[in-house]
């Protein structure tokens, strides 16, 4: 089993948080004026949509490499629908445009990426989440 750990801490002087994994960082905040947010970073819904689309972008590259295909343009849009109280993600639609280096369709690469995409497969199957006190 592979384990991934990320850390988050508040950013002093703000109500935002800084998250990191290794040497990569991201700022997490609420929109300006919402619960003390200053709009300094992404909110949770945006991060979820970015995780979905970002993982798929990476998996397109993994699939292409595995298949010996050179990719050209990749464009992905993720539409995440939220509803309820408490608000939850109800659905996500990912629109994918992916072409080979020569401009031809990369449909087989997209199909392979669908099969191996960790985030979309995890969400589709339901991932167990627990929230526990820190030691």
C-alpha positions as CSV (number, residue, x, y, z in Angstrom):
1,X,0.0,0.0,0.0
2,X,1.2,3.5,-0.8
3,X,0.5,6.3,1.7
4,X,0.4,10.0,1.0
5,X,0.5,12.6,3.8
6,X,-0.1,16.3,3.4
7,X,0.1,18.9,6.2
8,X,-1.9,22.1,6.7
9,X,-1.3,25.0,9.2
10,X,-2.9,28.4,9.6
11,X,-1.1,31.3,8.0
12,X,-0.3,33.8,10.8
13,X,-2.0,37.1,10.4
14,X,-4.8,35.6,8.2
15,X,-7.5,33.1,8.6
16,X,-6.2,31.1,5.6
17,X,-4.2,27.8,5.7
18,X,-1.1,26.7,4.0
19,X,-1.0,23.2,2.8
20,X,2.1,21.3,1.7
21,X,3.4,18.0,0.4
22,X,7.2,17.8,0.1
23,X,8.3,21.1,-1.4
24,X,4.9,22.0,-3.0
25,X,2.5,24.4,-1.3
26,X,-1.1,25.6,-1.8
27,X,-3.1,28.3,0.1
28,X,-6.6,27.4,1.2
29,X,-9.1,30.1,2.1
30,X,-12.7,31.1,1.8
31,X,-13.9,33.8,-0.6
32,X,-13.4,37.4,0.7
33,X,-16.0,38.3,3.3
34,X,-17.1,34.7,3.9
35,X,-16.4,33.5,7.5
36,X,-13.2,35.7,7.7
37,X,-12.0,34.6,4.3
38,X,-9.7,37.0,2.4
39,X,-9.8,35.1,-0.9
40,X,-6.1,34.3,-0.6
41,X,-6.4,30.8,-2.0
42,X,-8.6,28.0,-3.2
43,X,-11.7,26.8,-1.3
44,X,-12.4,23.2,-0.7
45,X,-14.7,22.8,-3.7
46,X,-12.1,24.3,-6.0
47,X,-9.5,22.0,-4.5
48,X,-11.7,18.9,-5.1
49,X,-12.3,19.9,-8.7
50,X,-8.6,20.7,-9.2
51,X,-7.7,17.3,-7.7
52,X,-10.1,15.6,-10.1
53,X,-8.9,17.4,-13.2
54,X,-5.2,17.5,-12.1
55,X,-5.1,13.8,-11.5
56,X,-6.7,13.2,-14.9
57,X,-4.1,15.4,-16.6
58,X,-1.3,13.4,-15.0
59,X,-3.0,10.1,-15.9
60,X,-3.3,11.2,-19.6
61,X,0.5,11.6,-19.5
62,X,1.0,8.2,-17.8
63,X,-1.4,6.5,-20.3
64,X,0.3,8.1,-23.3
65,X,3.7,7.1,-22.1
66,X,2.5,3.5,-21.5
67,X,1.0,3.5,-25.0
68,X,4.0,5.2,-26.8
69,X,1.8,8.2,-27.8
70,X,3.1,11.8,-27.9
71,X,0.4,14.2,-26.7
72,X,-0.1,17.7,-27.9
73,X,-2.9,19.9,-26.5
74,X,-4.8,18.9,-23.4
75,X,-7.7,21.0,-22.1
76,X,-9.8,19.9,-19.2
77,X,-12.8,21.6,-17.5
78,X,-14.3,20.3,-14.3
79,X,-17.8,21.3,-13.3
80,X,-18.6,20.3,-9.7
81,X,-22.2,20.6,-8.5
82,X,-22.7,21.3,-4.8
83,X,-25.9,21.3,-2.7
84,X,-27.4,20.8,0.7
85,X,-26.8,21.8,4.3
86,X,-24.1,20.9,5.0
87,X,-23.0,21.5,1.5
88,X,-21.6,18.4,-0.3
89,X,-20.5,17.6,-3.8
90,X,-23.3,15.9,-5.6
91,X,-21.8,15.4,-9.0
92,X,-18.8,16.2,-11.2
93,X,-18.5,16.4,-14.9
94,X,-15.1,16.5,-16.5
95,X,-14.9,17.7,-20.1
96,X,-11.7,16.5,-21.8
97,X,-10.0,17.6,-25.0
98,X,-6.9,15.6,-25.7
99,X,-5.0,15.3,-29.0
100,X,-1.9,13.7,-30.2
101,X,1.2,15.7,-31.1
102,X,0.1,15.6,-34.7
103,X,-3.4,16.9,-33.9
104,X,-5.1,13.5,-34.2
105,X,-7.6,12.3,-31.6
106,X,-6.2,10.6,-28.6
107,X,-9.4,8.8,-27.6
108,X,-7.6,5.6,-26.7
109,X,-5.4,7.5,-24.3
110,X,-8.4,9.2,-22.7
111,X,-10.1,5.8,-22.3
112,X,-6.9,4.4,-20.6
113,X,-6.7,7.5,-18.3
114,X,-10.3,6.9,-17.3
115,X,-9.4,3.4,-16.2
116,X,-6.4,4.4,-14.1
117,X,-7.4,7.8,-12.7
118,X,-7.0,7.5,-8.9
119,X,-9.1,10.5,-7.9
120,X,-12.1,9.8,-10.2
121,X,-12.1,6.1,-9.4
122,X,-11.8,6.8,-5.7
123,X,-14.7,9.3,-5.8
124,X,-16.8,7.0,-7.9
125,X,-16.3,4.1,-5.6
126,X,-16.6,6.1,-2.4
127,X,-13.6,6.7,-0.2
128,X,-13.8,6.1,3.6
129,X,-13.0,9.3,5.5
130,X,-12.4,9.6,9.3
131,X,-11.8,12.7,11.3
132,X,-9.8,12.1,14.5
133,X,-8.1,14.2,17.1
134,X,-4.4,14.8,16.7
135,X,-2.0,13.2,19.2
